[in-house]
């Protein structure tokens, strides 16, 4: 049988023991460099509770714990940040103002390190043994490649079959080095992991003390490089607070507070308190009634005029002052920044001319004139609304005096009319609408919040670009000076990294060779077991035994013992016994029963008989089962009449005694047998099937001899008669053949048939029954296994079909979602383009404020060339 190994598995304890017993690099100097690094790699990678590569924090986050400069994330370029600002303007959040959000993002962005902030040299030294930091060697025949496909379990390590080819990398030289060191690691130049960890801690302490003062100076210098940007943010934040009060969310609050300060109540509330005096008509006068009514209307007209004169005009003046402050903040800042950039771009004449052109174009801009026009327009509208409101109040008074009777009752009836009450209510609503109109005009039509933010973004982006450049230049200058003064730390850092990398590679190689050797031993053990099983099966086949027969034989013996016990019980019903049992019970003094054919083959085998039967089946010399049943039907016990002991003929008794007597016994045994025969002849005989005998030992049927006669069941009667005449030389024992007439035996010839022949036919039938029973059991087992396999395959097919259907549905939903998102993105782009076309700015409105990249030349120089500290590190090391 050919067996394939799916996976090799070794215990974790075995690996640990092999590592602890690994040889020393130098016994005299007690150098265990290879062993220590192999144990280090095993502890870091192949221990169940060890940290994985994902659990290890990034070096940047570790460095942030000890550095004063934060390194949690990297700074994006300023153009990308302005794109985020544009999206923020479109979203228009409600929690805070847009300008406050922009200023908060700019402040956080300023504190983040840029892409050229600090090299890795300033970060604390950390040892990372994982393949992302130290990749495996590129040599394909290196044993360390065996570590990659290993599967780690809680108690063992597994190697799948597709990685067995990597075991070829374990050459004889590698295996010999496990006993005879060839690594050349003597002396103290090669440090184990523990010593190297101590060196790392000492180096980090030195580096921290050396960089403490440098970081303090660097922070001060960076603050000066971002000084212009920081001042602009502070001034812009103050302007944003003032703008929010005048033209933002504070505008409505200020209007409401001013209106509540006027303490103007509604006419219904006012007249409800005044009408009580005029209920008694005799005491009330017309003059008092008119005075009370006109007092409320005059106060309403005064409040509206006061709102326009005192509140609106002063607020519009403050708005003009705010815009002037913003203009005086933005334009000089851009001019100063352009001059500074021109000073830094001495080598590039194009950028110098561009900066000077921008500075000169800013001097001729007068963007506040449009704001002044909008303020004048709002003032005129508010004056017009106030005048119209006062005119409506005067018209109401005239209607009150002219269209009512000149007495108290007529005036009260006029005031109580619904139309008149609605007119008064309309005048009060007009005053409220006047305030709302002013709030809308100030917040939306002078300079909206989004336009205010876009106006400041032009300057913000330019200052951010300048800050990036100044930050990079400052860091470059400080780092250069630090490396020039601390070359010993640079060399020590690089030396520690090189030693750690060499140790990791050595540990991987040695650990892989140890694990590979254990896998080879495990594979050899499995192959040896398979070979031993093959040899055992081969030997059993040569002896005529198989595993199935060995498993079936004890069951047969147990069944035989159970049947013997049941036959000896008195309460058990009488059963029919086979011819073999009847012959054995006839002689009480003989235990071992043999047949003449069995004597020639003392140790027959069922496998040989099966091979003979199979061979004869191929030659088509075997009868079918129906023919055998027809031919052997006369041997049925029901068709054979029972005879008494006196009816037995002498030839039949002689044949019976000859059958019972063994053929391979010595002379002494034959003499005893003759005596037993004489005694047996003198005793009265009952029927052969019911004769009982007492034996000195237990009688067990010889299944090997029984299996040897199974082949006789498939031999034709003619061949069987010839074999009987050739093998038996008994002149006194005739061997007549059975005569079959119309499917029934001739009862007249039953006396002439030899007892030996009948016993053989019964034995043949018994063995055929045993064989058929075994075939039936094996067929049932095969049917059960086939049913189990069919059920498993059906279950697997249903699961596979469900998974396929689910995958198809998931993929379909994903495609639909992607199409929907794509359509939505197209629709948003179309809406954005339409919005831009409808609300395009007038030409000349934002002259000189194009989104220009001021540091193009410097950034290309910084990103295009090599970093100077990398050159310095390589040269120093």
C-alpha positions in Angstrom: 0.0 0.0 0.0 1.3 3.4 -1.0 0.7 6.2 1.6 1.4 9.9 1.1 2.3 12.2 4.0 0.1 15.3 4.0 1.9 17.1 6.8 4.8 16.7 9.2 4.4 17.6 12.8 6.9 18.0 15.6 6.3 18.9 19.2 7.4 22.3 20.6 9.0 20.6 23.5 11.2 18.6 21.2 12.4 21.8 19.4 13.2 23.5 22.8 15.1 20.5 24.0 17.1 20.3 20.7 17.9 24.0 21.0 19.1 23.6 24.6 21.3 20.7 23.6 22.7 22.5 20.5 26.5 22.5 20.3 28.7 25.4 21.2 30.6 27.5 18.7 33.7 27.2 20.8 33.8 24.9 23.7 37.0 26.3 25.2 35.7 29.9 25.2 32.2 28.8 26.0 30.8 30.7 23.0 27.1 29.9 22.3 26.4 32.5 19.7 24.5 30.2 17.3 22.4 28.6 20.0 21.5 32.0 21.6 20.3 33.5 18.4 18.4 30.4 17.4 16.6 30.5 20.7 15.9 34.2 20.3 14.3 33.6 16.9 12.3 30.7 18.2 11.1 32.8 21.2 10.1 35.7 18.9 8.4 33.8 16.1 7.4 30.2 17.1 6.1 30.4 20.6 2.3 30.3 21.0 2.0 33.4 23.2 4.6 35.4 21.3 3.8 38.7 19.6 3.1 38.7 16.0 4.3 41.1 13.4 1.0 43.1 13.6 1.2 43.4 17.3 4.6 45.2 17.1 4.1 48.9 17.2 5.6 51.0 14.4 9.0 52.6 15.2 7.5 56.1 14.7 4.9 55.6 17.5 7.7 54.2 19.8 9.9 57.1 19.1 7.2 59.6 20.0 7.3 58.4 23.6 10.8 59.6 24.1 11.1 62.5 21.7 9.9 66.0 22.2 9.0 66.3 18.5 5.8 64.3 17.8 6.1 61.7 15.0 2.7 60.0 15.1 2.0 60.9 11.5 3.5 62.8 8.6 2.5 66.2 7.3 0.7 66.4 4.0 1.6 69.0 1.4 -0.2 72.3 1.6 -1.9 72.0 -1.8 -3.5 68.8 -0.6 -4.6 70.5 2.6 -6.3 73.3 0.6 -8.3 70.7 -1.3 -9.6 69.4 2.0 -10.5 73.0 2.9 -12.5 73.3 -0.3 -14.5 70.1 0.5 -15.0 71.5 4.0 -16.6 74.6 2.5 -19.0 72.6 0.5 -20.1 70.5 3.5 -20.8 73.5 5.7 -20.9 71.9 9.2 -23.1 73.4 11.9 -21.1 72.7 15.0 -18.5 75.5 14.4 -17.8 78.1 11.8 -15.9 77.2 8.7 -13.1 79.6 9.5 -12.7 78.1 13.0 -12.4 74.6 11.5 -9.8 75.8 9.0 -7.8 77.5 11.6 -7.9 74.4 13.9 -6.7 72.1 11.0 -3.9 74.5 10.2 -2.8 74.6 13.8 -2.7 70.8 14.0 -1.0 70.6 10.6 1.7 73.0 11.8 2.6 70.9 14.8 2.9 67.7 12.7 6.4 66.8 11.4 6.9 67.3 7.7 8.2 64.6 5.3 11.7 66.0 5.7 11.4 66.5 9.5 13.9 64.2 11.2 15.7 61.2 9.8 15.5 57.8 11.5 18.8 58.5 13.2 17.0 60.7 15.8 14.5 57.9 16.7 15.3 55.6 19.6 17.1 52.4 18.4 14.7 49.5 18.3 15.4 45.9 17.2 12.8 44.4 15.0 13.5 40.7 14.0 10.5 40.4 11.7 10.8 40.0 8.0 9.4 43.4 7.2 12.5 45.0 8.8 15.1 42.2 8.0 13.9 40.2 5.0 15.0 36.6 4.4 18.1 36.0 2.4 17.7 36.0 -1.4 19.7 32.8 -1.8 17.2 30.1 -2.7 19.2 27.3 -1.1 19.5 28.9 2.3 17.9 26.7 5.0 16.1 29.8 6.6 13.5 29.7 3.9 12.0 26.7 5.7 10.7 29.0 8.5 8.3 30.8 6.2 5.7 28.0 5.5 5.7 26.7 9.0 2.3 26.4 10.7 2.4 27.1 14.4 0.0 25.3 16.7 -0.3 25.4 20.5 1.9 22.3 21.1 3.5 21.6 17.8 5.0 22.9 14.5 3.6 21.7 11.2 5.2 21.6 7.7 2.7 21.1 4.9 3.4 18.8 2.0 3.9 21.6 -0.5 7.0 22.8 1.4 8.7 19.4 1.6 11.0 20.5 -1.2 12.6 23.0 1.1 14.1 20.2 3.2 16.5 19.6 0.3 18.4 22.7 1.5 19.6 20.8 4.5 22.8 19.5 2.9 25.4 17.3 4.5 27.5 20.3 5.4 24.6 21.8 7.3 23.8 18.6 9.2 27.5 18.0 10.0 27.8 21.5 11.4 25.4 20.5 14.2 28.1 18.3 15.7 31.3 19.9 14.4 31.0 23.7 14.4 32.0 25.4 11.1 30.5 28.9 11.9 33.8 30.5 13.0 32.3 32.5 15.9 35.0 32.4 18.6 35.9 35.2 20.9 33.8 38.1 22.2 33.4 40.0 18.9 30.0 38.3 18.4 27.5 39.3 21.0 24.4 37.3 22.0 21.0 38.9 22.1 21.1 39.7 25.8 24.4 41.6 25.5 23.2 43.4 22.4 20.0 44.5 24.2 22.1 46.0 26.9 24.2 47.9 24.4 21.0 49.1 22.8 19.7 50.5 26.1 23.0 52.2 26.8 23.0 53.8 23.3 19.5 55.1 23.7 20.4 56.7 27.0 23.4 58.4 25.3 21.3 59.5 22.4 18.6 60.9 24.6 21.0 63.0 26.6 22.7 64.2 23.4 19.5 65.2 21.6 17.9 66.9 24.6 19.6 70.2 24.1 19.4 69.8 20.3 15.7 69.4 20.4 15.3 72.5 22.6 17.2 74.6 20.2 15.4 73.0 17.2 12.0 73.9 18.7 13.0 77.6 19.1 14.3 77.7 15.6 11.2 76.1 14.2 9.0 78.6 16.0 10.9 81.4 14.3 10.5 79.7 10.9 6.7 79.5 11.5 6.5 82.9 13.0 4.7 84.6 10.1 2.2 81.8 9.7 1.5 81.7 13.5 0.9 85.5 13.6 -1.4 85.3 10.6 -3.4 82.6 12.3 -3.7 84.6 15.5 -4.9 87.8 13.7 -7.2 85.8 11.5 -8.8 84.1 14.5 -9.5 87.6 16.0 -11.0 88.8 12.7 -13.1 85.6 12.6 -14.5 86.3 16.1 -15.4 89.8 15.0 -16.9 88.7 11.7 -19.0 86.0 13.5 -20.4 88.8 15.7 -21.1 91.2 12.9 -21.9 89.0 9.9 -22.1 85.5 11.3 -24.1 83.6 13.8 -23.8 86.4 16.4 -25.6 88.9 14.1 -29.1 87.4 14.9 -28.4 87.3 18.6 -27.3 91.0 18.6 -30.5 92.0 16.7 -32.7 90.1 19.1 -31.0 91.6 22.1 -31.4 95.1 20.7 -35.1 94.5 20.0 -35.7 93.1 23.5 -34.0 96.2 24.9 -36.6 98.4 23.3 -39.3 96.6 25.4 -41.9 97.0 22.7 -45.0 94.8 23.5 -47.7 93.8 21.1 -50.9 96.0 20.7 -53.1 93.3 22.1 -51.2 93.1 25.3 -50.9 96.9 25.5 -54.6 97.6 24.8 -55.7 94.8 27.2 -54.1 96.8 30.1 -55.4 100.2 28.9 -59.0 99.3 27.9 -60.0 98.8 31.5 -60.1 102.6 32.1 -62.5 103.2 29.3 -65.1 100.6 30.1 -67.0 103.3 32.2 -68.1 105.7 29.5 -69.0 108.5 31.8 -65.6 108.9 33.4 -63.6 108.4 30.2 -62.8 111.2 27.8 -62.1 111.2 24.1 -58.7 112.9 24.5 -57.5 110.3 26.9 -58.6 107.5 24.6 -56.8 109.0 21.6 -53.7 109.7 23.6 -53.5 106.1 24.8 -54.0 104.7 21.3 -51.5 107.0 19.6 -48.9 106.4 22.2 -48.4 102.8 21.1 -48.3 103.7 17.4 -45.8 106.5 18.0 -43.6 104.1 20.0 -43.7 101.5 17.2 -42.6 104.2 14.7 -39.9 105.4 17.0 -38.5 101.8 17.5 -38.3 101.1 13.8 -36.5 104.4 13.1 -34.2 103.8 16.1 -33.3 100.4 14.8 -32.3 101.8 11.4 -30.4 104.9 12.8 -28.7 103.4 15.9 -28.2 99.7 15.1 -28.1 99.3 11.3 -25.8 102.2 10.4 -23.4 101.5 13.2 -23.2 97.8 12.3 -22.6 98.5 8.6 -19.8 100.9 9.6 -18.2 98.1 11.7 -18.5 95.7 8.7 -16.6 98.2 6.5 -13.9 98.5 9.2 -13.7 94.7 9.4 -13.2 94.2 5.7 -10.5 96.9 5.8 -8.7 95.1 8.6 -8.9 91.8 6.6 -7.5 93.5 3.5 -4.7 95.2 5.5 -3.9 91.8 7.0 -3.9 89.7 3.8 -2.2 92.0 1.3 0.8 93.1 3.3 1.3 89.5 4.4 1.5 88.3 0.9 3.8 91.2 -0.1 6.2 90.4 2.8 6.1 86.7 2.0 6.8 87.3 -1.7 9.8 89.4 -0.7 11.1 86.7 1.6 10.7 84.0 -1.0 12.5 86.2 -3.6 15.4 86.4 -1.2 15.6 82.6 -0.9 15.3 82.1 -4.6 18.4 83.9 -5.7 19.5 81.1 -8.0 16.2 80.9 -9.8 15.5 84.1 -11.7 12.0 83.0 -12.9 10.7 82.6 -9.4 12.2 85.9 -8.3 10.5 87.8 -11.1 7.2 86.0 -10.4 7.3 87.0 -6.7 8.1 90.6 -7.6 5.3 90.7 -10.1 2.8 89.4 -7.5 4.0 92.0 -5.0 3.6 94.8 -7.4 0.1 93.6 -8.5 -1.1 93.6 -5.0 -0.4 97.3 -4.5 -3.0 98.3 -7.1 -5.9 96.2 -5.7 -8.8 98.0 -4.0 -11.2 95.1 -3.2 -13.0 97.1 -0.4 -14.8 99.3 -2.9 -17.3 96.4 -3.7 -18.0 96.1 0.0 -18.6 99.8 0.3 -21.1 99.6 -2.5 -22.9 96.8 -0.8 -23.0 98.7 2.5 -24.4 101.8 0.9 -27.1 99.8 -0.9 -28.2 98.1 2.4 -28.3 101.5 4.2 -30.6 103.0 1.5 -32.9 100.0 1.6 -33.2 100.2 5.4 -33.9 103.9 5.3 -36.6 103.3 2.7 -38.2 100.5 4.8 -38.2 102.8 7.9 -39.9 105.6 6.0 -42.5 103.4 4.5 -43.2 101.9 8.0 -43.6 105.3 9.5 -45.9 106.3 6.6 -48.1 103.2 7.2 -48.4 104.2 10.9 -49.5 107.7 10.0 -52.1 106.4 7.5 -53.5 104.2 10.3 -53.8 107.1 12.6 -55.7 109.1 10.0 -58.1 106.3 9.3 -58.7 105.9 13.1 -59.6 109.6 13.4 -61.6 110.0 10.2 -63.6 106.8 9.9 -64.8 106.6 13.5 -67.4 108.6 15.6 -66.1 111.4 17.7 -67.0 109.8 20.9 -65.5 107.1 23.2 -68.0 104.5 22.0 -67.2 105.1 18.3 -63.5 105.0 18.9 -63.8 101.8 20.9 -65.9 100.2 18.2 -63.3 101.2 15.6 -60.5 99.7 17.6 -62.4 96.5 18.1 -63.0 95.8 14.4 -61.1 92.8 13.1 -59.8 94.6 10.0 -58.4 97.3 12.1 -56.8 94.8 14.5 -55.2 93.0 11.5 -53.8 96.3 10.2 -52.1 97.0 13.5 -50.7 93.5 13.6 -49.4 93.9 10.0 -47.5 97.0 11.1 -45.9 95.1 14.0 -44.9 92.2 11.6 -43.4 94.7 9.2 -41.0 95.8 11.9 -39.9 92.3 12.6 -39.5 91.7 8.8 -37.3 94.8 8.7 -35.0 93.2 11.3 -34.8 89.9 9.4 -34.1 91.6 6.1 -31.2 93.4 7.7 -29.8 90.2 9.1 -30.0 88.4 5.7 -28.4 91.3 3.8 -25.5 91.6 6.2 -24.7 87.9 6.4 -25.2 86.9 2.8 -24.9 89.8 0.5 -21.9 91.8 1.8 -19.3 89.0 2.1 -20.6 85.5 2.9 -18.7 83.1 5.2 -17.6 80.9 2.3 -16.2 83.9 0.4 -14.5 85.2 3.5 -12.8 81.7 3.9 -11.8 81.5 0.3 -10.3 85.0 0.5 -8.1 84.0 3.4 -7.1 80.6 1.9 -5.1 82.3 -0.7 -2.8 83.7 1.9 -2.9 80.6 4.1 -1.6 78.3 1.3 1.2 80.7 0.5 2.3 80.9 4.1 2.0 77.2 4.6 4.3 76.6 1.7 6.8 79.1 3.1 6.6 77.4 6.5 7.3 74.0 4.9 10.4 75.3 3.1 11.7 77.2 6.2 11.1 74.1 8.4 13.0 71.9 6.0 15.9 74.3 5.8 16.0 74.7 9.6 15.9 71.0 10.2 18.5 70.4 7.6 20.9 72.9 9.2 20.4 71.6 12.7 20.7 67.9 11.8 23.8 68.6 9.8 25.5 70.2 12.8 24.4 67.4 15.1 25.8 64.7 12.9 29.1 66.5 12.5 29.5 66.8 16.2 28.3 63.2 17.1 29.9 60.9 14.5 30.7 58.3 17.2 26.9 57.9 17.9 26.3 57.4 14.2 29.0 54.7 13.9 27.7 53.0 17.1 24.1 52.9 15.8 25.1 51.4 12.5 27.3 48.9 14.2 24.5 47.7 16.5 22.1 47.4 13.6 24.6 45.4 11.6 25.3 43.0 14.5 21.6 42.5 15.2 21.0 41.8 11.5 23.8 39.3 11.4 22.6 37.6 14.5 19.0 37.3 13.2 20.2 35.8 10.0 22.4 33.3 11.9 19.6 32.4 14.3 17.2 31.9 11.4 19.6 29.6 9.6 20.4 27.5 12.6 16.8 27.3 13.8 15.7 26.2 10.4 18.4 23.6 10.2 17.4 22.1 13.6 13.7 22.1 12.8 14.4 20.7 9.3 16.5 17.9 10.9 13.6 17.1 13.2 11.2 17.0 10.3 13.5 14.7 8.4 13.6 12.3 11.4 9.9 12.4 11.7 9.5 11.6 8.0 12.0 8.8 8.2 10.0 7.4 11.2 6.8 7.5 9.3 8.4 5.8 6.3 9.9 3.1 8.5 6.5 2.4 10.0 5.0 2.2 6.5 7.8 -0.2 5.4 7.3 -2.4 8.4 3.6 -2.6 7.7 4.3 -3.5 4.1 6.7 -6.3 5.2 4.2 -7.5 7.7 1.4 -7.7 5.2 3.7 -9.4 2.7 4.7 -12.0 5.3 1.0 -12.6 6.2 0.2 -13.0 2.5 3.0 -15.5 2.2 1.6 -17.4 5.1 -1.9 -17.2 3.8 -3.2 -14.8 6.4 -4.4 -11.3 6.2 -5.5 -8.7 8.7 -9.2 -9.3 7.9 -8.9 -13.0 8.7 -7.1 -12.3 11.9 -9.9 -10.0 12.9 -12.6 -12.4 11.9 -11.1 -15.6 13.5 -11.6 -14.6 17.2 -15.2 -13.8 16.5 -15.6 -17.3 15.0 -14.0 -18.9 18.0 -16.3 -17.0 20.3 -19.3 -18.1 18.3 -18.1 -21.7 18.4 -17.6 -21.6 22.2 -21.0 -20.0 22.6 -22.6 -22.8 20.5 -20.8 -25.5 22.5 -22.0 -24.0 25.7 -25.5 -23.7 24.5 -25.5 -27.4 23.3 -24.3 -28.6 26.7 -27.1 -26.8 28.6 -30.0 -29.0 29.5 -32.7 -26.4 28.9 -31.6 -25.6 25.4 -33.7 -27.0 22.6 -32.2 -29.7 20.4 -30.5 -28.4 17.3 -29.3 -30.0 14.2 -25.6 -30.7 14.2 -23.3 -30.7 11.3 -21.7 -33.9 10.0 -18.3 -32.7 11.3 -19.6 -32.4 14.8 -21.3 -35.8 14.6 -18.2 -37.5 13.5 -16.2 -35.8 16.3 -18.7 -36.8 18.9 -18.7 -40.5 17.8 -15.3 -41.2 19.4 -15.0 -40.1 23.0 -11.3 -40.8 23.4 -10.0 -39.0 20.3 -9.5 -35.2 20.5 -7.8 -34.3 17.3 -9.7 -35.0 14.1 -7.9 -34.9 10.7 -8.8 -35.9 7.2 -6.6 -37.7 4.7 -6.3 -34.7 2.5 -5.6 -32.4 5.5 -2.8 -34.6 6.7 -0.8 -33.8 3.6 -0.9 -30.1 4.3 -0.6 -29.6 8.1 -0.9 -25.7 7.9 -3.2 -24.9 5.1 -4.3 -21.3 4.6 -7.5 -19.7 3.6 -5.7 -17.2 1.4 -4.2 -20.0 -0.7 -7.6 -21.6 -1.1 -9.0 -18.2 -2.2 -6.2 -17.8 -4.7 -6.9 -21.3 -6.1 -10.6 -20.5 -6.3 -9.9 -17.2 -8.1 -7.5 -19.0 -10.5 -10.1 -21.6 -11.3 -12.7 -18.9 -11.8 -10.5 -17.5 -14.5 -10.3 -20.8 -16.2 -14.1 -21.1 -16.0 -14.0 -24.5 -14.3 -16.2 -23.4 -11.4 -19.9 -24.1 -11.3 -22.4 -21.5 -10.5 -24.1 -21.3 -7.1 -27.4 -22.7 -8.4 -25.6 -25.7 -10.0 -23.8 -26.4 -6.7 -27.0 -26.2 -4.7 -28.6 -28.6 -7.1 -25.7 -31.0 -7.1 -25.3 -30.9 -3.3 -29.0 -30.8 -2.5 -29.0 -34.6 -1.6 -26.7 -33.9 1.3 -29.3 -32.1 3.2 -30.0 -33.7 6.6 -33.8 -33.5 6.0 -33.5 -35.8 3.0 -31.3 -38.4 4.6 -33.2 -40.9 6.7 -31.9 -41.5 10.2 -30.7 -45.0 11.0 -30.1 -46.8 14.2 -26.8 -48.1 15.3 -27.7 -51.7 14.4 -28.6 -50.7 10.9 -25.2 -49.4 10.1 -23.3 -51.7 7.7 -19.8 -52.9 8.6 -18.2 -51.2 5.7 -19.7 -47.9 6.8 -18.4 -48.4 10.4 -15.0 -49.1 9.1 -15.0 -46.0 7.0 -16.1 -43.9 9.9 -13.3 -45.3 12.1 -10.8 -44.6 9.3 -12.0 -41.0 9.1 -11.7 -40.4 12.8 -8.2 -42.0 13.1 -5.4 -39.4 12.3 -3.1 -40.3 9.5 0.1 -38.7 10.9 0.4 -40.5 14.3 3.1 -42.9 15.5 2.8 -46.6 16.1 1.9 -46.3 19.8 -0.9 -44.0 19.0 -2.2 -46.4 16.3 -2.2 -49.3 18.8 -4.2 -47.2 21.2 -6.5 -46.2 18.5 -7.1 -49.9 17.5 -8.0 -50.6 21.1 -10.4 -47.7 21.2 -11.9 -49.0 17.9 -12.6 -52.4 19.5 -14.2 -50.7 22.5 -16.2 -48.5 20.2 -17.4 -51.5 18.2 -18.6 -53.3 21.3 -20.6 -50.3 22.6 -24.2 -49.8 21.4 -24.5 -47.1 18.8 -27.2 -44.5 18.5 -27.7 -42.2 15.6 -24.5 -40.6 14.4 -25.8 -37.1 14.9 -26.8 -37.6 18.5 -23.8 -39.6 19.8 -22.1 -37.9 22.8 -18.5 -38.4 23.8 -16.3 -37.4 26.7 -12.8 -36.1 25.9 -9.9 -35.3 28.1 -9.5 -31.7 26.7 -11.6 -29.1 24.9 -12.3 -29.8 21.3 -11.6 -26.8 19.0 -12.1 -27.0 15.3 -9.0 -26.4 13.3 -10.0 -23.4 11.1 -6.9 -23.6 9.1 -7.8 -27.2 8.0 -11.4 -26.2 7.4 -10.2 -23.3 5.2 -8.0 -25.8 3.2 -11.1 -27.7 2.0 -13.0 -24.6 0.8 -11.5 -25.1 -2.7 -13.2 -28.5 -2.9 -16.6 -26.7 -3.0 -15.7 -25.2 -6.4 -14.4 -28.5 -8.0 -16.5 -30.6 -10.2 -17.6 -34.1 -8.9 -15.5 -35.8 -11.6 -12.3 -34.0 -10.5 -13.1 -34.7 -6.9 -13.6 -38.4 -7.5 -10.2 -38.6 -9.3 -8.4 -36.8 -6.5 -10.0 -39.2 -4.0 -8.9 -42.3 -5.9 -5.3 -41.0 -6.2 -4.9 -39.9 -2.6 -6.6 -42.8 -0.7 -5.4 -46.3 -0.8 -8.1 -48.0 1.2 -9.3 -51.2 -0.4 -11.9 -51.9 2.3 -13.6 -48.5 2.0 -15.5 -48.0 -1.2 -16.2 -44.5 -2.5 -19.3 -44.6 -4.6 -20.7 -41.5 -6.2 -24.0 -40.0 -5.7 -26.6 -40.8 -8.3 -29.0 -37.9 -9.1 -32.3 -38.7 -10.6 -34.7 -35.8 -11.4 -33.0 -33.6 -8.7 -33.4 -36.2 -5.9 -31.0 -38.8 -4.4 -31.7 -42.5 -4.8 -32.5 -43.7 -1.3 -31.7 -47.2 -2.2 -28.0 -46.3 -2.8 -27.6 -44.3 0.4 -26.2 -47.4 2.2 -23.5 -47.8 -0.4 -22.2 -44.2 -0.1 -19.2 -44.0 2.1 -19.3 -42.0 5.3 -16.1 -40.3 4.3 -17.7 -38.9 1.1 -20.7 -37.6 3.0 -18.6 -35.9 5.6 -16.5 -34.2 2.9 -19.6 -33.0 1.1 -21.0 -31.6 4.3 -17.7 -29.9 5.0 -17.7 -28.4 1.6 -21.2 -27.0 2.1 -20.2 -25.6 5.5 -17.1 -23.9 4.1 -19.2 -22.4 1.2 -21.6 -21.1 3.8 -18.8 -19.5 5.7 -17.4 -17.9 2.5 -20.8 -16.6 1.5 -21.4 -15.2 4.9 -18.0 -13.4 4.8 -18.8 -12.0 1.3 -22.2 -10.8 2.6 -20.6 -9.1 5.6 -18.0 -7.4 3.3 -20.7 -6.3 0.9 -22.7 -4.8 3.7 -19.6 -2.9 5.0 -19.0 -1.6 1.5 -22.6 -0.5 1.2 -22.4 1.3 4.5 -19.1 3.0 3.5 -20.6 4.0 0.1 -23.7 5.4 1.8 -21.5 7.4 4.2 -19.4 8.7 1.3 -22.6 9.6 -0.6 -24.0 11.5 2.3 -20.8 13.4 2.8 -20.6 14.2 -0.9 -24.2 15.4 -0.9 -23.6 17.6 2.1 -20.4 19.0 0.6 -22.3 19.6 -2.7 -25.1 21.5 -0.9 -22.6 23.6 1.1 -20.7 24.3 -2.0 -23.8 25.3 -3.9 -24.9 27.6 -1.0 -21.5 29.2 -0.8 -21.5 29.7 -4.6 -24.9 31.3 -4.5 -24.0 33.5 -1.6 -20.8 34.6 -3.3 -22.7 35.3 -6.5 -25.2 37.5 -4.6 -22.5 39.3 -2.7 -20.6 40.0 -5.9 -23.8 41.2 -7.6 -24.6 43.6 -4.7 -21.0 44.9 -4.8 -21.2 45.6 -8.5 -24.5 47.3 -8.1 -23.1 49.4 -5.2 -20.1 50.4 -7.3 -22.3 51.4 -10.2 -24.5 53.4 -7.9 -21.5 55.2 -6.4 -20.1 55.9 -9.8 -23.4 57.4 -11.0 -23.6 59.5 -7.9 -20.1 60.8 -8.4 -20.9 61.7 -12.0 -24.0 63.5 -10.9 -22.1 65.4 -8.2 -19.5 66.5 -10.8 -22.2 67.6 -13.1 -23.9 69.6 -10.4 -20.5 71.2 -9.4 -19.8 72.2 -13.0 -23.3 73.7 -13.4 -22.9 75.6 -10.1 -19.5 76.9 -11.2 -20.9 78.1 -14.5 -23.9 79.8 -12.9 -21.9 81.5 -10.2 -18.7 82.4 -11.9 -16.8 85.4 -10.6 -16.6 88.6 -12.4 -13.3 89.2 -14.1 -10.9 91.3 -12.2 -12.5 90.7 -8.8 -9.6 88.6 -7.4 -6.8 89.9 -9.5 -3.3 88.7 -8.3 -4.8 85.9 -6.0 -4.3 82.9 -8.2 -3.3 79.6 -6.5 0.4 79.7 -7.2 2.9 77.2 -5.9 5.7 79.4 -4.6 8.2 76.7 -3.7 8.1 74.6 -6.9 11.9 75.0 -7.5 12.9 74.4 -4.0 10.6 71.4 -3.5 11.8 69.8 -6.7 15.4 70.2 -5.5 14.6 68.7 -2.1 12.7 65.7 -3.5 14.7 65.1 -6.7 18.1 64.7 -5.1 19.5 62.4 -2.4 19.0 63.4 1.2 22.2 64.8 2.4 22.1 63.0 5.8 21.9 59.6 4.0 25.1 60.6 2.2 26.6 61.6 5.5 25.6 58.4 7.2 27.1 56.3 4.5 30.3 58.3 4.3 30.8 58.3 8.1 30.0 54.6 8.5 
